[in-house]
């Protein structure tokens, strides 16, 4: 099979992924083999390639996988051959620890991420335990479903953690793959709520997409919105949006940070936190770590019901280095997806 392999850490501009021919993987007990049709491209891959998140090398990246079940391992019986399935970031959790027992398997010490700890979806085939694969509603095309498995599912989790109530105002800092899906969820589930979007200054394409999807106000990070935010989600790799979000947050409001890491280059921004301005009056700051299987299981049927139609840009598997470079520059509108094969 064809696969893009990461062998060493380095700047994404150095085209670190190599296109290789590898043996098709065989499913073990309880596993299924998936013939991949599409795989979303995520900022997490940038973190893995450039070393901010340490992957197990060599590794096939990619954790927003859509394809069909092509082979069943011993005792695997959850799916049938030909079923359309998705694979998300959560590839394994122990199921035994206190976190798992309390429904917080995303915090399991043995958590494994698809495309980071085990091979992922920048390939023609992959294997996964059947308990960590999800039925994909037929209403969703393969390329539209791919970003729902990370940008969508993690956005759904982040939105739930904001405690948004219908009629309240939500702020979105950054408007990439996740935020443009969250907008569609909010418009459906909270029709009387307002959405204020903050992007980098001059990010006209992202601002235009936000307006197209029904944002009530669009501006740049640092601008003063028409009203205070009851809650907010930050999806950026920068520190400044945290400070600015806390500044325009209403009393008792909550900011949820939906990001694995923050860049060091604007660390001075966080040092400018002023207690009465940014933190006092019971404002809250919360982070999102990974997703649980329940997030995906709840979100995918909802996405089909709404229906959520992610804006995607399609690329070939061999263009993975190119699309990652474009993503790093913030030039993808919506979500980038590798179209790997057409489903039979």
QUIFEN-V58748 format. One record per residue. N is the residue number from 0. SS is DSSP state (alpha for helix, beta for strand, coil for the rest). Layout:
n=N ss=SS
n=N ss=SS
//
This chain:
n=0 ss=coil
n=1 ss=beta
n=2 ss=beta
n=3 ss=beta
n=4 ss=beta
n=5 ss=beta
n=6 ss=coil
n=7 ss=coil
n=8 ss=coil
n=9 ss=coil
n=10 ss=coil
n=11 ss=alpha
n=12 ss=alpha
n=13 ss=alpha
n=14 ss=coil
n=15 ss=coil
n=16 ss=beta
n=17 ss=beta
n=18 ss=beta
n=19 ss=beta
n=20 ss=beta
n=21 ss=coil
n=22 ss=coil
n=23 ss=coil
n=24 ss=coil
n=25 ss=coil
n=26 ss=coil
n=27 ss=coil
n=28 ss=coil
n=29 ss=coil
n=30 ss=beta
n=31 ss=beta
n=32 ss=beta
n=33 ss=beta
n=34 ss=beta
n=35 ss=beta
n=36 ss=beta
n=37 ss=beta
n=38 ss=beta
n=39 ss=beta
n=40 ss=beta
n=41 ss=coil
n=42 ss=alpha
n=43 ss=alpha
n=44 ss=alpha
n=45 ss=alpha
n=46 ss=alpha
n=47 ss=alpha
n=48 ss=alpha
n=49 ss=alpha
n=50 ss=coil
n=51 ss=coil
n=52 ss=coil
n=53 ss=coil
n=54 ss=coil
n=55 ss=coil
n=56 ss=coil
n=57 ss=coil
n=58 ss=beta
n=59 ss=coil
n=60 ss=coil
n=61 ss=coil
n=62 ss=coil
n=63 ss=coil
n=64 ss=beta
n=65 ss=beta
n=66 ss=beta
n=67 ss=beta
n=68 ss=beta
n=69 ss=beta
n=70 ss=beta
n=71 ss=beta
n=72 ss=coil
n=73 ss=coil
n=74 ss=coil
n=75 ss=coil
n=76 ss=coil
n=77 ss=coil
n=78 ss=coil
n=79 ss=coil
n=80 ss=coil
n=81 ss=coil
n=82 ss=coil
n=83 ss=beta
n=84 ss=beta
n=85 ss=beta
n=86 ss=beta
n=87 ss=coil
n=88 ss=coil
n=89 ss=beta
n=90 ss=beta
n=91 ss=beta
n=92 ss=coil
n=93 ss=coil
n=94 ss=coil
n=95 ss=coil
n=96 ss=coil
n=97 ss=alpha
n=98 ss=alpha
n=99 ss=alpha
n=100 ss=alpha
n=101 ss=coil
n=102 ss=coil
n=103 ss=coil
n=104 ss=alpha
n=105 ss=alpha
n=106 ss=alpha
n=107 ss=coil
n=108 ss=coil
n=109 ss=coil
n=110 ss=coil
n=111 ss=beta
n=112 ss=beta
n=113 ss=beta
n=114 ss=coil
n=115 ss=coil
n=116 ss=coil
n=117 ss=beta
n=118 ss=coil
n=119 ss=coil
n=120 ss=coil
n=121 ss=coil
n=122 ss=beta
n=123 ss=coil
n=124 ss=beta
n=125 ss=beta
n=126 ss=beta
n=127 ss=beta
n=128 ss=beta
n=129 ss=alpha
n=130 ss=alpha
n=131 ss=alpha
n=132 ss=coil
n=133 ss=beta
n=134 ss=beta
n=135 ss=coil
n=136 ss=coil
n=137 ss=coil
n=138 ss=coil
n=139 ss=coil
n=140 ss=coil
n=141 ss=alpha
n=142 ss=alpha
n=143 ss=alpha
n=144 ss=alpha
n=145 ss=alpha
n=146 ss=alpha
n=147 ss=alpha
n=148 ss=alpha
n=149 ss=coil
n=150 ss=alpha
n=151 ss=alpha
n=152 ss=alpha
n=153 ss=alpha
n=154 ss=alpha
n=155 ss=alpha
n=156 ss=alpha
n=157 ss=alpha
n=158 ss=alpha
n=159 ss=alpha
n=160 ss=alpha
n=161 ss=alpha
n=162 ss=coil
n=163 ss=coil
n=164 ss=coil
n=165 ss=coil
n=166 ss=coil
n=167 ss=coil
n=168 ss=beta
n=169 ss=beta
n=170 ss=beta
n=171 ss=beta
n=172 ss=beta
n=173 ss=coil
n=174 ss=coil
n=175 ss=coil
n=176 ss=alpha
n=177 ss=alpha
n=178 ss=alpha
n=179 ss=alpha
n=180 ss=alpha
n=181 ss=alpha
n=182 ss=alpha
n=183 ss=alpha
n=184 ss=alpha
n=185 ss=alpha
n=186 ss=alpha
n=187 ss=alpha
n=188 ss=alpha
n=189 ss=coil
n=190 ss=coil
n=191 ss=coil
n=192 ss=coil
n=193 ss=beta
n=194 ss=beta
n=195 ss=beta
n=196 ss=beta
n=197 ss=beta
n=198 ss=beta
n=199 ss=coil
n=200 ss=coil
n=201 ss=coil
n=202 ss=coil
n=203 ss=alpha
n=204 ss=alpha
n=205 ss=alpha
n=206 ss=alpha
n=207 ss=alpha
n=208 ss=alpha
n=209 ss=alpha
n=210 ss=alpha
n=211 ss=alpha
n=212 ss=coil
n=213 ss=coil
n=214 ss=coil
n=215 ss=coil
n=216 ss=beta
n=217 ss=beta
n=218 ss=beta
n=219 ss=beta
n=220 ss=coil
n=221 ss=coil
n=222 ss=coil
n=223 ss=coil
n=224 ss=coil
n=225 ss=coil
n=226 ss=coil
n=227 ss=coil
n=228 ss=beta
n=229 ss=beta
n=230 ss=beta
n=231 ss=beta
n=232 ss=beta
n=233 ss=beta
n=234 ss=coil
n=235 ss=coil
n=236 ss=coil
n=237 ss=coil
n=238 ss=coil
n=239 ss=alpha
n=240 ss=alpha
n=241 ss=alpha
n=242 ss=alpha
n=243 ss=alpha
n=244 ss=alpha
n=245 ss=alpha
n=246 ss=alpha
n=247 ss=coil
n=248 ss=beta
n=249 ss=beta
n=250 ss=beta
n=251 ss=beta
n=252 ss=beta
n=253 ss=beta
n=254 ss=beta
n=255 ss=beta
n=256 ss=beta
n=257 ss=coil
n=258 ss=coil
n=259 ss=coil
n=260 ss=coil
n=261 ss=coil
n=262 ss=coil
n=263 ss=coil
n=264 ss=coil
n=265 ss=coil
n=266 ss=alpha
n=267 ss=alpha
n=268 ss=alpha
n=269 ss=alpha
n=270 ss=alpha
n=271 ss=alpha
n=272 ss=coil
n=273 ss=coil
n=274 ss=alpha
n=275 ss=alpha
n=276 ss=alpha
n=277 ss=alpha
n=278 ss=alpha
n=279 ss=coil
n=280 ss=coil
n=281 ss=coil
n=282 ss=coil
n=283 ss=beta
n=284 ss=beta
n=285 ss=beta
n=286 ss=beta
n=287 ss=coil
n=288 ss=coil
n=289 ss=coil
n=290 ss=coil
n=291 ss=coil
n=292 ss=alpha
n=293 ss=alpha
n=294 ss=alpha
n=295 ss=alpha
n=296 ss=alpha
n=297 ss=alpha
n=298 ss=alpha
n=299 ss=alpha
n=300 ss=alpha
n=301 ss=alpha
n=302 ss=alpha
n=303 ss=alpha
n=304 ss=alpha
n=305 ss=alpha
n=306 ss=coil
n=307 ss=coil
n=308 ss=coil
n=309 ss=coil
n=310 ss=coil
n=311 ss=beta
n=312 ss=beta
n=313 ss=beta
n=314 ss=beta
n=315 ss=beta
n=316 ss=alpha
n=317 ss=alpha
n=318 ss=alpha
n=319 ss=alpha
n=320 ss=alpha
n=321 ss=alpha
n=322 ss=alpha
n=323 ss=alpha
n=324 ss=alpha
n=325 ss=alpha
n=326 ss=alpha
n=327 ss=alpha
n=328 ss=coil
n=329 ss=coil
n=330 ss=coil
n=331 ss=coil
n=332 ss=coil
n=333 ss=coil
n=334 ss=beta
n=335 ss=beta
n=336 ss=beta
n=337 ss=beta
n=338 ss=beta
n=339 ss=coil
n=340 ss=coil
n=341 ss=coil
n=342 ss=coil
n=343 ss=coil
//
